[in-house]
Amino acid sequence: MLSSVRLAVCGSIASLMLAGCALTPTTNDGPSTVTSLPKIIAHRGGTGDAPENTLEAIRQSIAHRADAMWLTVQLSKDGVPVLYRPADLSALTDSNGPVSAFTAAELARVNAGWNFRRGGAYPYRDHLAGIPTLREALQATPPAMPIILDMKALPAAPQAQAVARVLDEENAWSRVSIYSTEAEYQQSFAGYPQAKLFESRDATRGRLMRVLLNQGCVDAPAAHAMTAFELHRAMTVVEKFTLGEGRSDVKATLWTPATVACFRQKPDVRIVAIAVNDAEDYRAAACLGIDAVLADSPSHMAAVRDGIPLPLQCVAGNGAVAQ
């Protein structure tokens, strides 16, 4: 009996941002027509085009016409929210150790572009791309551009307090939404009534799995909820036995007509498909009625978007062909 599914890999938006795609739902009886396309969110500021979570990445994504920013936040030694994702600086920079061991001023002198590679070259090894503060990132982003802050590092409470302070001082709550894989952050930000929160990843994953494993849609998200999960995800299915367990590695497609229909049972539920990085997946997301996609390279995905004529004809089973 299948009893659990474990991930085997690592790994409110403003109304303008996730207004929803104009879509007649795909059915088994024939094609449907899409008259608008998913918004493009720059993942980690645009990690495929420039060093992730840097001001340089933000500038390039704005130039490439991204619709929103997804930025990763940790807390510096002196309690300043800064943009960085991995657990150790050695993963991306010319330094090493946790972010929490350095002050914001010290992190600004660390080269977050040290390991960024384009072709066979490392273009930022002689061009400093420092680790910016959240405040700097907010100030570098157009006031009308929505921002999703992905909270990393625990404990959650001190970071939530520091982020809230910056959002207060920058008057930025209205354009910022909060996401985290750690449920502690949903709990910590629940004390801020102005905070717009994605539902917990555990809640999203559980609902997706129940629909995909034919257990039905028994807990559709509340009206106006925001949710995000990968379009495709490498997973390990774990079957428990009396003595031991069996495992199967699978490449799962999480957003399907059935899962989208479950999530959309109540009004104004907004869906972000993570890791949509090519034309085929972008068209599939459009035909599913996905509101926005999280993309590594806004420059590439903007070109994909520009190359899709509207209205887009969608065939049964997620496929799409241009009219």
N, C-alpha and C positions, 0 to 999 in steps of 0.2 A: 504493500500500500504506500502510495506517495504521501509523505507526511511533511516534507519541508523542501524549500527551494532556497539555496544559498548563493549569493553573488560570488563569483570566482575571480573577479578582477577589480582593480581600484576604480576605482573610478566613480498693496496691490499694484501689479504692473499698472501704470497709468492707463486710463481708459483709451487714450489714443493708441497706446502700444498694443493692447490686446483687444481690439474692438471685435475680433472674430472675422472669419472668412465668409463671404457670401457663397453659400453652398447649398445645392439640392442634394441630399444624401444619396450616396451610391447604394443601389439595390441589386439584387440578383436578376431583376427584370430588364435592366438596360442601363444606359449611361446616365450620368448626371453632369451638370455644368457648374464650374467654378468661375466666379467673376472677380475675385480678388485673391491675392496670394499671401502666404504666411509672412509675418514680419521677420526680419533677420536680427538676431541678438549676437553681438560680438563676444564670443566665449573668452573669458579672461582678458577682455579688452581687444581680442583678435590675435590669439596665440599662433596662428598660422602665418601671419603677415609681419609680426614684430615681436620682440620679447614680451612675454605675457605679463599682464598686470602692471605695465609701465605707462608713463605719459606718452611715450612714443607710440605704443600700441593704440592708445585711446585716440591720439591725433590721426593716425592712419585710418582707423575704423570710421571716424567721422568723415574723413575725406572719401572713403569708399562707400558712404551712404548706408552704414548700419542704422537700424531703427532704434536700437537700445544697446546698453552695455551690461555685461555680466562680469563683476569684479570680485576677487577673492580677498577676504579680510582676515588678518591676524592682529595681535596686539604686541607692540614693542615693549622693551624692558621698562620704559618710562610711561607706559599706559596709553600710547598713541595708536589709534587704528591705522595700519599700513596695509598695502596691497602685496600679498605673497601667498602662494598656495602650498608648496611641499613642506614636509616636517623639518627639513634641514636646508640651510642655505646652499650647501654643496651641490644640490640637485640642479640648480640653475645659475649660480653665481660664482664669483671668484673668491668667495669666503666660505666658512663652514660654521655649523652650530645652529641652534634653533633661533627663530626670529626673536623670541622672548629674552634672549641673552644680549640683545643690542638695543641701544636707544634709537629713536627715529632719526636723529642726526647722523648716527653711525650707519644706519641702513641706507640713508640717502647716498652715501659714498660707496656702497656695495654695487657691483656691476651686475644687474639682473639680466643683462644680455650676454653674459660671458659664454654660455653654452648654446645660445641661439645659433642655429645653423641654416644657411641658405645655400643649397647645392653643396659644394665642398668647402665653402668658406664660412668664417665666423665674423660677420661684418661689424659686430658690436664690441669686439675685443679692444679696439682702439677708439671706441666711442661710448662713453659711459651712459648707461641707462639705469639710473639709480632706482631704488625701491621707494615709491612715492607714498605719501600719507593719503588717507581717505579724503581729507579736506582738499588736498591738491587735486585729486582726481575729480571731485565734485566741481571744483572751480574750473577745471579744464574741459568739462562736458557741457554742451549747450543746455540752458535751463529747461528747455522743453523735452530733452531726451530722457526717457525712463532709464533707471539704473536698478539692476538686481544685485544685491550684496550677498555673496555666498560666504557664510560664516564658518571659518575653520578654527581649530584649536579649542581646547577645554582648559579650565572651566568656562562655561558660557556667560555667567552673570557679569564678571568684570568687563568682558568685551562688549556685551550688550549695553552696559551702562556707558562705556566710552563711545561707542558708535552713536547711541542716542544723543549724547552731548554734542557731538559734531553735527548730527542732523538738525538738532535744535538751532545751533549757532549759524548754520548755513541755510536754515529755512528750507530743508530739502526733503522733509518727510513725504510731501505730496508726490514726488517723482521717484521715490525709492521703495523697493520691495525687498523682503528678507527671505532668503532661502538657506537651508542647511541640511546636511545629511544627519546631523545630531539633533535629536528631539529636544535636548536641553535648551536649544536656542528658541524653539517655538515657545517653550515655557518661560524663558527669560524675557522675551519680547512681548509676551501676553500682558505684561504689566504696563505697556505703553499703548493706550487706546488708539493713537494715531498710526501705529505700525501696521503695515500691510504685509501679511505673512503667507507664504506658500504653506500648504498643508505638509505634514511630516512625510519624509520619504518612505517611512515604514507604512504609513496609511496608504500612500499611492501604490507602493509595491504589492501590498497585500490584496488590494482591490483588483489590480491588474491580474495577479496570479489566480484569484478566484474565478474571474471571468474566463481567462484563458484555459483553466482546467475544468470548465463547465460546471462550476459551483454556483453560477448565477450572479446577478448584480443585486446584492442584498444591502449594500451600504453606500449608495451613491453619495458623492460629496455634496455639501451644503451649497445653496445658491450663493453665487459670487465667489466661490472658492477659486484658488489658483493652485495649479499642480504642474509638476515637471518630472519627466522621466525619459530615459533613452528611447529612441525609436527602435533600435536594435540593441541587444545586450548579450554578451557572452556570460553564460550562467552555468552552474553546476546543479543538477537535480540530484537530491540525496534521498534515497529510499531506506527507511529504517527497518531492520529485521530484529528478531528476538536476540540474535547474537551477531552484532556487527551492522554493517550498512553497505549499500551499493551506490555507486556514483556514475552519472552520465553527464558529459559536457555537451552543452547545446548552444546554438546561436538563436536566441529568441527574438521575435518581433513582438514588441509590447503594445504598440498602438495599432489597433485594427478597427474595422467598423464596429465590432462588438464592444471593445473596451471604450472607444470614444462614445458610443451610444450610452453606455453605463455612466460614464462621467458626466454626460450632458443631460441626465434625466431632470436636473433642476436648472433654473435659469442662470445665465451669465457665468457659467463655469469656464475658466480660461485654461487652456492646455498649451504647455511648451514641450516640444519634442527635442530632446538633447541629442547631440552628436549627429546632426544632419549636415553632411559635408559634400554631397554630390547632387547632380541634377536628378537622378532617379529617385533618391530619397526625398528631395524637395518636392517633386511632383506628387509623390505618394502622400506626403504630409498635406499638401494642398487639397488633394482629393478626399482626405480624411476630415477636412475641416479644422486642422490644427491651427491655432491662433498665431504661434510664433515658433521659430526653430533656433536652436543654439548652435552656432557655426564657428569653426576655428578660423576660417579665412573669409571675412566679409568681402574682400576684393573678389574672390572667386564666386561666392554665392550671390553677390550683387549682379555679376555677369550672368549667372544661371537665371536669376529672377528676370533680368532684362530680356533674356532670350525666350521666355515663355509667353506666347501670345494669348490674349484673353478674348473671349471666354475659353477656358480649358475644358475639354471633354474628358470625363473620367469614366473608365469602363469598370464593370463589376469586378470586385476583388482587389481594390486599391490601385489598379493600374491607371495610367493617364496617357492620353495622346492629345496633342494640340489640335484644335479645330482646323 
